[in-house]
Amino acid sequence: FFACRRTRGSMSESFEVRDFVAFGRSLVARTPFQPGQVVLQEEPLLRWNASELPEELASLVELHNLDPCLPSIVSHYLSAAPEVQALIDDMRVPSLPVDDLVSNVYAFATSLRSAAPQYRRMSVAGFVKVMFAAKLNSHKVPGGDWAIFPQASKIAHSCAPNLMFTGHSFVCIYPIEPNDLLTFSYISLMDLMESTVQRQLRLRDARYFVCKCTRCMDVDHGRQLNCTACRKGHLLRLGTPLTCLDHDGRHFARSYVPWRHVEGAEPLEGWACEVCGVASTD
């Protein structure tokens, strides 16, 4: 699950980039960090304001019912240096679903190539990739601008992150050891308080991936039911429909839930009591 390889030319004294099967290219610590330490601070590759659109883009944004944040990257990308464009082109964009947003972006990109000569330099697929690279890798910075950072774009998501973004830098909030994956939350603090399945759905809809961080693969403490068998403990959900088939749920339960480490135990259902171990289905 955590199989990875080092990426050449992507190292510093504090961290390096590794290719993970589950996370793609992500930053891994090379040195320890303690809470309060700044782990990463860098200048952006591009910084732009979503409200500042060229006239020809503004009319197309309205025509295709798009949030200006997505298309606003286009003119800045085209005017950027070739090495900056290459770094953005190299950013990972997952397979996109066929939904209203993706359809509207494709329609916008098709119309864009006819809007002005400078937009004919790129294919429709190229424009779509740049816009979604910005959507999935940009950060909001002070002043309301958006920015893409060369290294920060490779920090993985976790629902139990060890970093927080201050708007200027990434600061350690949980002790980090060498070889630990550097993570921060792609969703808000309030969203982190939701149940596992709610967080996974939110990330799937906004970021196009199902989160499989350690917290999402653990027992879901965000959903608890009073146990009617012992009346002392709580029933906790083992996995979610988005990440676990029945046998996966049993595997993760035996790894994480101490009270199920019993030889000859009955096959686990979807829920189990933390005190008496009684199992229940959805």
C-alpha positions as CSV (number, residue, x, y, z in Angstrom):
1,F,0.0,0.0,0.0
2,F,2.8,2.4,0.8
3,A,5.2,1.1,-1.9
4,C,7.3,4.0,-3.2
5,R,10.5,5.0,-4.9
6,R,12.7,8.1,-4.7
7,T,12.5,10.7,-7.4
8,R,15.9,12.0,-8.6
9,G,16.6,15.7,-8.4
10,S,13.8,16.3,-5.9
11,M,15.6,16.4,-2.6
12,S,16.6,19.0,0.0
13,E,18.1,18.7,3.4
14,S,14.7,18.6,5.1
15,F,12.6,16.5,2.7
16,E,12.6,14.6,-0.6
17,V,10.0,13.6,-3.2
18,R,9.1,9.9,-3.5
19,D,6.6,8.2,-5.8
20,F,3.9,6.4,-3.9
21,V,1.5,3.9,-5.3
22,A,-1.4,5.4,-3.3
23,F,-0.4,9.1,-3.2
24,G,1.6,9.7,-6.3
25,R,4.6,12.0,-5.9
26,S,4.7,13.2,-2.4
27,L,7.1,14.9,0.1
28,V,8.7,12.7,2.8
29,A,10.7,14.1,5.7
30,R,14.4,13.5,5.8
31,T,14.9,15.2,9.2
32,P,12.7,15.3,12.4
33,F,10.4,18.2,13.1
34,Q,8.6,19.3,16.2
35,P,5.2,21.2,16.5
36,G,5.7,24.9,15.7
37,Q,8.6,24.4,13.3
38,V,8.3,25.7,9.8
39,V,8.8,22.8,7.5
40,L,8.4,24.5,4.1
41,Q,8.2,28.1,2.9
42,E,8.7,29.0,-0.8
43,E,7.9,31.4,-3.5
44,P,5.0,30.4,-5.8
45,L,5.4,29.4,-9.4
46,L,2.3,31.5,-10.3
47,R,0.1,33.8,-8.3
48,W,-3.2,35.2,-9.6
49,N,-6.5,36.7,-8.7
50,A,-9.6,34.8,-9.9
51,S,-11.6,38.1,-10.3
52,E,-9.1,39.5,-12.8
53,L,-10.1,37.9,-16.1
54,P,-9.4,39.1,-19.7
55,E,-12.6,40.3,-21.4
56,E,-12.7,37.3,-23.8
57,L,-12.4,34.9,-20.9
58,A,-15.0,36.6,-18.7
59,S,-17.7,36.2,-21.4
60,L,-16.9,32.5,-21.9
61,V,-16.9,31.9,-18.1
62,E,-20.4,33.3,-17.9
63,L,-21.6,31.4,-21.0
64,H,-20.4,28.1,-19.7
65,N,-21.4,28.7,-16.1
66,L,-18.0,28.3,-14.5
67,D,-16.5,29.6,-11.3
68,P,-13.8,32.1,-12.4
69,C,-11.2,30.4,-10.2
70,L,-10.8,27.6,-12.8
71,P,-10.3,29.6,-16.0
72,S,-8.4,32.4,-14.4
73,I,-5.2,30.4,-14.5
74,V,-5.2,30.3,-18.3
75,S,-3.8,33.7,-19.3
76,H,-1.2,33.5,-16.4
77,Y,0.0,30.1,-17.6
78,L,0.3,31.2,-21.2
79,S,2.5,34.2,-20.2
80,A,4.7,32.2,-17.8
81,A,8.2,31.1,-18.6
82,P,8.6,27.8,-20.3
83,E,10.2,26.2,-17.3
84,V,7.2,27.2,-15.1
85,Q,4.8,25.9,-17.7
86,A,6.7,22.6,-17.7
87,L,6.4,22.3,-13.9
88,I,2.7,22.8,-14.0
89,D,2.3,20.4,-17.0
90,D,4.1,17.8,-14.8
91,M,1.6,18.1,-12.0
92,R,-0.6,15.0,-11.5
93,V,-4.3,15.2,-12.5
94,P,-6.4,12.1,-11.8
95,S,-8.9,10.6,-14.2
96,L,-11.8,13.0,-14.3
97,P,-15.4,11.9,-14.0
98,V,-18.1,12.8,-16.5
99,D,-19.9,15.4,-14.5
100,D,-21.3,18.9,-15.1
101,L,-18.1,20.7,-14.1
102,V,-15.8,18.6,-16.3
103,S,-18.3,18.9,-19.2
104,N,-18.5,22.7,-18.8
105,V,-14.7,23.0,-18.6
106,Y,-14.3,21.0,-21.9
107,A,-16.9,23.2,-23.5
108,F,-15.1,26.3,-22.3
109,A,-11.8,25.0,-23.5
110,T,-13.3,24.3,-27.0
111,S,-14.7,27.8,-27.2
112,L,-11.5,29.3,-25.9
113,R,-9.4,28.2,-28.9
114,S,-11.7,30.3,-31.1
115,A,-11.7,33.4,-28.8
116,A,-8.2,34.9,-29.7
117,P,-5.1,33.8,-31.6
118,Q,-3.0,33.2,-28.4
119,Y,-5.4,30.5,-27.3
120,R,-4.8,28.4,-30.4
121,R,-1.4,27.4,-29.2
122,M,-2.8,24.7,-26.9
123,S,-5.2,21.8,-27.4
124,V,-8.5,21.5,-25.6
125,A,-7.1,18.6,-23.5
126,G,-4.1,20.8,-22.7
127,F,-6.3,23.6,-21.4
128,V,-8.4,21.2,-19.3
129,K,-5.3,19.7,-17.7
130,V,-3.9,23.1,-16.8
131,M,-7.2,24.2,-15.2
132,F,-7.6,21.1,-13.2
133,A,-3.9,21.1,-12.2
134,A,-4.6,24.6,-10.8
135,K,-7.8,23.4,-9.1
136,L,-6.1,20.4,-7.4
137,N,-2.7,21.9,-6.6
138,S,-3.3,25.6,-5.8
139,H,-3.5,27.3,-2.4
140,K,-5.3,30.4,-1.3
141,V,-2.9,33.0,0.0
142,P,-3.3,36.3,1.9
143,G,-5.1,38.9,-0.2
144,G,-7.5,36.5,-1.7
145,D,-5.1,35.4,-4.5
146,W,-4.4,31.8,-5.6
147,A,-0.9,30.4,-5.9
148,I,0.8,27.2,-7.2
149,F,3.9,26.2,-5.3
150,P,6.6,23.9,-6.7
151,Q,7.1,21.7,-3.6
152,A,3.8,22.4,-1.7
153,S,1.9,20.9,-4.6
154,K,3.4,17.6,-3.7
155,I,2.2,17.5,0.0
156,A,-0.3,14.7,0.4
157,H,-3.7,14.9,2.1
158,S,-4.5,13.3,5.4
159,C,-7.5,13.6,7.7
160,A,-4.9,13.4,10.5
161,P,-2.3,15.8,9.1
162,N,1.1,16.6,10.5
163,L,1.2,20.1,8.9
164,M,-1.0,23.1,8.6
165,F,-0.8,25.9,6.0
166,T,-0.7,29.4,7.4
167,G,-1.1,31.2,4.1
168,H,2.7,31.8,4.0
169,S,4.3,28.5,5.1
170,F,3.6,24.9,6.2
171,V,4.1,24.5,10.0
172,C,4.5,21.2,11.9
173,I,1.5,20.4,14.2
174,Y,2.4,16.8,15.1
175,P,5.9,15.3,15.6
176,I,7.5,14.2,12.4
177,E,10.2,11.6,12.1
178,P,12.5,10.9,9.1
179,N,10.7,8.9,6.4
180,D,7.3,10.2,7.6
181,L,4.9,11.4,4.8
182,L,4.3,15.1,5.0
183,T,0.6,15.8,5.0
184,F,-1.9,18.5,5.5
185,S,-5.7,18.6,5.1
186,Y,-7.3,19.6,1.8
187,I,-10.6,20.2,3.7
188,S,-11.5,22.6,6.4
189,L,-11.2,22.0,10.2
190,M,-15.0,21.7,10.4
191,D,-15.0,19.1,7.7
192,L,-12.4,17.1,9.5
193,M,-14.9,16.7,12.4
194,E,-17.3,14.8,10.1
195,S,-17.5,11.0,9.9
196,T,-15.1,9.0,7.6
197,V,-17.6,8.4,4.9
198,Q,-18.6,12.1,4.8
199,R,-15.0,13.2,4.5
200,Q,-14.4,10.6,1.8
201,L,-17.4,11.8,-0.2
202,R,-16.4,15.4,0.2
203,L,-12.9,14.7,-1.1
204,R,-14.1,12.4,-3.9
205,D,-16.5,15.1,-5.2
206,A,-14.0,18.0,-4.9
207,R,-10.6,16.3,-5.4
208,Y,-11.5,13.2,-7.4
209,F,-10.0,10.6,-5.0
210,V,-11.2,8.4,-2.1
211,C,-9.1,9.2,0.9
212,K,-7.2,6.1,2.4
213,C,-5.2,7.9,5.0
214,T,-4.6,6.2,8.4
215,R,-7.6,7.8,9.9
216,C,-10.0,6.8,7.1
217,M,-8.7,3.2,7.2
218,D,-9.1,3.1,11.0
219,V,-12.3,2.5,13.0
220,D,-14.6,5.5,12.4
221,H,-15.0,7.3,15.7
222,G,-17.2,9.9,14.0
223,R,-20.1,7.5,13.9
224,Q,-21.0,5.8,17.1
225,L,-24.2,4.0,18.3
226,N,-25.0,3.0,21.8
227,C,-24.6,-0.8,22.2
228,T,-27.9,-2.4,23.3
229,A,-26.2,-5.6,24.2
230,C,-23.9,-4.5,27.1
231,R,-25.2,-0.9,27.4
232,K,-21.7,0.3,28.3
233,G,-19.8,0.6,25.0
234,H,-20.4,2.1,21.6
235,L,-20.8,0.4,18.2
236,L,-18.1,1.6,15.8
237,R,-18.1,1.2,12.0
238,L,-15.3,-0.9,10.6
239,G,-14.3,0.8,7.3
240,T,-16.6,2.5,4.8
241,P,-18.5,1.4,1.7
242,L,-16.0,3.5,-0.3
243,T,-12.9,1.7,0.9
244,C,-13.8,-1.7,2.3
245,L,-15.5,-4.8,0.9
246,D,-16.5,-7.3,3.6
247,H,-13.2,-9.1,3.7
248,D,-11.3,-5.7,3.7
249,G,-13.4,-4.6,6.7
250,R,-12.4,-7.7,8.6
251,H,-8.7,-7.3,7.7
252,F,-8.6,-3.7,8.9
253,A,-10.7,-4.5,12.0
254,R,-8.2,-7.2,13.1
255,S,-5.3,-4.8,12.5
256,Y,-6.8,-1.9,14.4
257,V,-9.3,-3.1,16.9
258,P,-7.8,-4.9,19.9
259,W,-11.0,-6.6,21.0
260,R,-11.3,-8.6,17.7
261,H,-7.8,-10.2,18.1
262,V,-9.4,-13.5,19.1
263,E,-8.6,-16.9,17.6
264,G,-11.6,-18.5,16.0
265,A,-13.7,-15.3,16.2
266,E,-16.8,-15.1,14.1
267,P,-16.6,-13.2,10.8
268,L,-16.9,-9.5,11.5
269,E,-19.9,-7.5,10.4
270,G,-20.0,-3.8,9.6
271,W,-20.1,-2.6,13.3
272,A,-18.6,-3.9,16.5
273,C,-18.9,-2.8,20.2
274,E,-15.7,-1.3,21.7
275,V,-16.5,-3.0,25.0
276,C,-18.2,-6.4,24.5
277,G,-17.3,-6.9,20.9
278,V,-20.8,-7.8,19.7
279,A,-21.1,-7.4,15.9
280,S,-23.9,-5.9,13.9
281,T,-24.6,-5.2,10.2
282,D,-25.7,-1.9,8.6
